[in-house]
Amino acid sequence: VVDKELNVIEGRGKVTREINMHMAIYEVSDSVKTVIHAHPKEAMVFACLGLEIEHLCENTVKLGKVETLPFSTATTEELAKTVKDYMTKRKDELEKHPIAALLNKHGIILADKSGLKAAYDVLERIEYEAYVNIQAKLLRLTEHIDLSDDRKLTIIWRNKVTKFEQRVLVILSFLLLIIGYVSGNIIISVFA
């Protein structure tokens, strides 16, 4: 934890190399008390694919959009400017509730007018929402699963799936192939 002059007021270690991104958000509004930058594993899927996290659960609706910002290299002034411009665009909302954005191929940034504990709670809600989104997309992909023979898992890939769902299916198929190879119990059939 640092103050606006970058003095460490709590914790150990050096100030992050990405402090410019944090400080850029504090410049947007005096109401911002906490900025968190993280790399949560479920939300990273959306950040890396450049996708918005849909609100399937009610617990993140108040945040508005959780979208992916255009790519900028980590630790650069360009990234700090991209984040600042985004937060400035949503300044009115920022003064009412937390705002989060995914950083393309990088992570997530969250600004909140509350303290660290409340901001971390919001981060956990977004991570849970990302998990629910991934599971929902998997369920949409697996409209038909034949489990009549416990040694066989059949997934039918419908032509109407999105590019994201196709990528998820490829990853899922690969993981199931590895599990099947190790255990000898799963056969995967994928039909286009």
ROVOTI-491262 format. One record per residue: x, y, z of N, C-alpha, C in turn. Coordinates in pm, whole numbers, padded with zeros to 5 digits, always signed. Layout:
<atoms>
XYZXYZXYZ/...
</atoms>
This chain:
<atoms>
+00086-00117+00000+00000+00000+00000+00090+00123+00000/+00060+00216-00093+00141+00338-00103+00051+00461-00095/+00113+00574-00063+00039+00700-00070+00062+00764-00207/+00008+00884-00229+00017+00947-00362+00159+00990-00399/+00249+00994-00301+00389+01027-00330+00472+00900-00345/+00405+00785-00351+00465+00652-00369+00547+00605-00249/+00517+00659-00131+00579+00609-00009+00503+00484+00035/+00577+00380+00067+00514+00256+00114+00465+00282+00256/+00333+00268+00276+00276+00291+00409+00232+00161+00475/+00228+00053+00397+00194-00078+00454+00251-00185+00362/+00303-00291+00423+00357-00402+00345+00507-00392+00329/+00564-00493+00263+00708-00499+00241+00738-00504+00092/+00860-00482+00058+00901-00493-00081+00898-00359-00152/+00926-00369-00283+00932-00249-00365+00796-00218-00425/+00781-00096-00470+00660-00054-00539+00657-00125-00674/+00539-00173-00714+00525-00244-00841+00572-00160-00960/+00621-00228-01062+00664-00159-01185+00544-00100-01258/+00424-00142-01222+00302-00094-01288+00230+00014-01207/+00304+00080-01120+00245+00184-01035+00188+00298-01119/+00245+00320-01239+00193+00429-01324+00047+00406-01361/+00008+00280-01379-00131+00248-01411-00221+00277-01290/-00175+00240-01173-00250+00266-01050-00268+00416-01029/-00158+00489-01039-00162+00632-01012-00248+00707-01115/-00249+00657-01238-00332+00719-01342-00480+00714-01304/-00521+00605-01240-00661+00592-01197-00690+00688-01082/-00598+00701-00988-00619+00795-00878-00635+00938-00928/-00570+00971-01040-00582+01104-01097-00721+01131-01154/-00794+01025-01189-00927+01040-01250-01028+01094-01151/-01024+01043-01027-01124+01084-00929-01069+01076-00787/-01097+01178-00709-01054+01179-00569-01132+01077-00486/-01244+01028-00540-01324+00931-00465-01261+00792-00466/-01168+00766-00557-01103+00634-00564-01010+00619-00445/-01032+00512-00368-00949+00485-00251-00862+00361-00269/-00902+00273-00364-00830+00148-00383-00822+00114-00531/-00703+00071-00572-00683+00017-00707-00615-00118-00691/-00674-00219-00754-00616-00354-00751-00587-00397-00894/-00467-00449-00914-00431-00511-01042-00396-00656-01010/-00455-00749-01083-00433-00891-01055-00437-00972-01184/-00408-01101-01170-00408-01194-01283-00489-01318-01245/-00619-01303-01216-00700-01418-01173-00721-01516-01288/-00705-01646-01258-00698-01746-01365-00822-01756-01452/-00941-01744-01399-01063-01756-01480-01082-01630-01565/-01064-01514-01506-01080-01388-01580-00971-01373-01686/-00856-01434-01665-00747-01428-01764-00789-01488-01897/-00876-01587-01895-00925-01647-02020-00990-01538-02105/-01075-01457-02043-01145-01350-02114-01047-01240-02157/-00954-01205-02069-00855-01102-02101-00769-01145-02219/-00727-01269-02219-00639-01318-02326-00711-01331-02460/-00840-01357-02456-00918-01368-02579-00984-01237-02619/-00968-01134-02536-01024-01003-02568-01176-00999-02557/-01232-01075-02462-01377-01085-02448-01428-01013-02324/-01551-00968-02332-01621-00909-02217-01674-01024-02130/-01676-01004-01999-01738-01101-01909-01885-01064-01896/-01973-01151-01944-02117-01127-01934-02162-01141-01788/-02269-01072-01753-02325-01084-01619-02431-01195-01620/-02391-01315-01586-02485-01426-01575-02539-01436-01433/-02463-01387-01337-02505-01384-01196-02539-01240-01159/-02621-01225-01059-02660-01090-01017-02552-01017-00940/-02452-01089-00891-02355-01028-00799-02255-00933-00864/-02254-00923-00998-02163-00829-01063-02234-00726-01151/-02365-00733-01157-02442-00644-01245-02413-00497-01214/-02399-00463-01086-02378-00322-01048-02250-00263-01107/-02158-00348-01152-02032-00300-01207-02046-00244-01348/-02157-00276-01412-02168-00242-01554-02077-00335-01633/-02035-00290-01749-01952-00375-01835-01818-00408-01770/-01775-00533-01787-01639-00573-01753-01579-00617-01886/-01528-00518-01958-01480-00545-02093-01328-00546-02099/-01275-00594-02210-01132-00599-02231-01087-00474-02306/-00987-00407-02250-00932-00287-02313-00836-00326-02425/-00809-00235-02518-00713-00264-02625-00576-00298-02567/-00501-00380-02637-00370-00423-02588-00271-00309-02578/-00201-00305-02467-00086-00218-02445+00014-00299-02364/+00141-00284-02392+00244-00360-02322+00245-00325-02173/+00264-00427-02091+00268-00410-01945+00375-00308-01906/+00348-00235-01802+00436-00137-01737+00458-00009-01819/+00396+00003-01934+00421+00120-02019+00328+00237-01987/+00371+00355-02027+00286+00473-02016+00162+00457-02104/+00177+00387-02216+00063+00362-02305-00047+00286-02233/-00009+00184-02154-00109+00108-02077-00173+00198-01972/-00093+00278-01903-00147+00369-01802-00247+00466-01866/-00215+00517-01985-00305+00608-02055-00433+00537-02099/-00422+00416-02150-00539+00338-02191-00634+00319-02074/-00579+00282-01960-00659+00259-01839-00719+00391-01791/-00639+00497-01788-00689+00627-01742-00802+00677-01831/-00786+00664-01962-00891+00707-02056-01020+00630-02032/-01007+00500-02008-01126+00417-01983-01195+00459-01854/-01118+00476-01748-01176+00517-01619-01236+00657-01627/-01174+00746-01705-01228+00881-01723-01363+00875-01793/-01372+00788-01894-01498+00771-01967-01609+00724-01874/-01573+00649-01769-01672+00595-01676-01667+00664-01538/-01615+00785-01535-01594+00857-01409-01722+00872-01327/-01834+00904-01390-01959+00919-01317-01996+00790-01244/-01976+00678-01311-02004+00548-01247-01903+00520-01137/-01777+00554-01163-01669+00528-01068-01695+00593-00933/-01765+00704-00933-01794+00774-00809-01912+00712-00735/-01980+00613-00799-02094+00545-00736-02062+00400-00698/-01983+00333-00781-01956+00191-00758-01822+00153-00822/-01770+00035-00788-01642-00008-00846-01650-00022-00998/-01538-00001-01063-01525-00021-01207-01407-00116-01229/-01429-00215-01315-01323-00310-01348-01309-00318-01499/-01188-00346-01544-01162-00368-01686-01057-00476-01698/-01072-00558-01800-00971-00659-01830-00863-00594-01915/-00740-00630-01889-00626-00578-01965-00586-00686-02065/-00600-00655-02191-00579-00754-02297-00446-00828-02281/-00456-00961-02271-00343-01052-02257-00261-01027-02130/-00322-00963-02030-00243-00921-01914-00308-00949-01779/-00434-00911-01759-00494-00927-01626-00619-00843-01611/-00636-00790-01490-00755-00710-01460-00712-00590-01376/-00784-00480-01391-00763-00362-01308-00898-00324-01249/-00899-00289-01122-01022-00258-01050-01001-00133-00967/-01094-00040-00978-01090+00083-00898-01216+00088-00812/-01200+00129-00685-01313+00131-00594-01301+00249-00498/-01415+00303-00460-01416+00415-00364-01410+00364-00221/-01422+00233-00205-01413+00172-00071-01270+00127-00044/-01252+00061+00066-01119+00015+00103-01078-00113+00034/-00961-00160+00072-00900-00278+00010-00986-00403+00023/-01043-00425+00140-01123-00545+00163-01246-00550+00070/-01315-00437+00056-01433-00431-00031-01393-00450-00177/-01281-00390-00217-01234-00404-00355-01195-00549-00385/-01131-00612-00289-01094-00753-00308-01218-00841-00321/-01323-00808-00247-01450-00880-00258-01506-00868-00400/-01497-00750-00457-01545-00729-00594-01461-00812-00691/-01331-00815-00671-01243-00895-00755-01282-01042-00750/-01311-01093-00630-01355-01232-00616-01486-01256-00688/-01578-01159-00684-01706-01173-00754-01685-01181-00906/-01594-01099-00957-01565-01102-01101-01503-01236-01138/-01413-01284-01057-01350-01414-01085-01455-01525-01084/-01548-01522-00991-01655-01621-00987-01744-01607-01111/-01773-01485-01152-01853-01461-01272-01784-01517-01395/-01653-01501-01403-01576-01556-01516-01587-01708-01517/-01576-01768-01399-01590-01914-01388-01729-01959-01436/-01834-01890-01393-01970-01926-01434-01985-01910-01585/-01927-01804-01642-01932-01784-01786-01867-01900-01862/-01751-01942-01816-01681-02053-01883-01764-02181-01873/-01818-02210-01754-01899-02330-01738-02024-02324-01825/-02087-02208-01834-02207-02193-01916-02175-02216-02063/-02060-02164-02107-02020-02184-02246-01993-02331-02273/-01934-02400-02178-01910-02544-02194-02042-02620-02203/-02138-02583-02120-02268-02650-02125-02337-02627-02259/-02323-02507-02314-02382-02480-02445-02317-02566-02553/-02188-02594-02537-02116-02677-02633-02158-02823-02626/-02183-02869-02506-02208-03011-02485-02357-03039-02475/-02429-03007-02582-02573-03031-02583-02605-03179-02571/-02514-03261-02623-02536-03405-02617-02413-03471-02559/-02428-03533-02447-02319-03611-02388-02372-03752-02366/-02309-03849-02430-02351-03989-02418-02268-04055-02309/-02330-04077-02194-02261-04143-02083-02315-04283-02058/-02384-04341-02158-02440-04474-02140-02331-04579-02119/-02216-04557-02176-02100-04643-02155-01998-04559-02080/-01964-04597-01958-01876-04513-01877-01734-04504-01933/-01703-04580-02036-01571-04571-02099-01573-04478-02220/-01689-04417-02248-01702-04336-02369-01765-04201-02337/-01705-04095-02384-01762-03961-02373-01770-03905-02514/-01892-03876-02558-01911-03824-02692-01960-03680-02684/-01891-03591-02750-01932-03450-02756-01965-03418-02901/-02082-03366-02925-02118-03323-03060-02099-03172-03068/-02018-03131-03161-01987-02989-03180-02080-02934-03287/-02173-02851-03248-02272-02795-03339-02211-02681-03421/-02261-02661-03538-02210-02555-03626-02238-02416-03572/-02329-02402-03476-02368-02269-03430-02282-02215-03316/-02174-02282-03279-02092-02235-03168-02007-02116-03210/-01976-02031-03113-01893-01912-03138-01746-01952-03144/-01664-01858-03189-01519-01882-03193-01465-01912-03053/-01514-01837-02953-01470-01861-02816-01506-02003-02773/-01629-02044-02802-01673-02178-02765-01591-02284-02837/-01553-02257-02962-01468-02352-03035-01333-02366-02966/-01276-02252-02922-01146-02256-02852-01157-02333-02721/-01265-02307-02648-01286-02377-02521-01298-02527-02546/-01371-02565-02651-01389-02707-02681-01257-02773-02717/-01174-02705-02793-01044-02761-02828-00961-02785-02702/-00960-02687-02612-00886-02702-02486-00944-02816-02403/-01078-02819-02391-01144-02925-02316-01112-03061-02376/-01118-03073-02507-01090-03199-02575-00948-03245-02547/-00854-03150-02552-00715-03183-02525-00698-03234-02382/-00760-03165-02286-00751-03209-02146-00813-03346-02127/-00928-03369-02189-00991-03500-02178-00907-03609-02244/-00840-03575-02354-00752-03670-02420-00637-03711-02328/-00579-03613-02258-00472-03643-02163-00524-03731-02051/-00641-03696-01995-00700-03778-01888-00726-03919-01939/-00781-03930-02059-00809-04061-02118-00684-04143-02139/-00579-04078-02183-00452-04147-02205-00396-04200-02073/-00402-04116-01971-00348-04154-01841-00431-04266-01778/-00566-04254-01784-00652-04351-01716-00697-04465-01806/-00693-04444-01938-00741-04547-02030-00893-04561-02029/-00966-04464-01977-01111-04477-01961-01196-04385-02047/-01136-04295-02121-01218-04198-02195-01179-04198-02342/-01280-04203-02426-01261-04189-02570-01335-04063-02612/-01271-03977-02689-01335-03852-02727-01371-03857-02876/-01493-03818-02907-01534-03805-03046-01582-03662-03066/-01521-03592-03159-01563-03456-03188-01609-03453-03333/-01730-03403-03356-01786-03395-03491-01809-03251-03527/-01766-03210-03645-01790-03072-03691-01925-03063-03758/
</atoms>
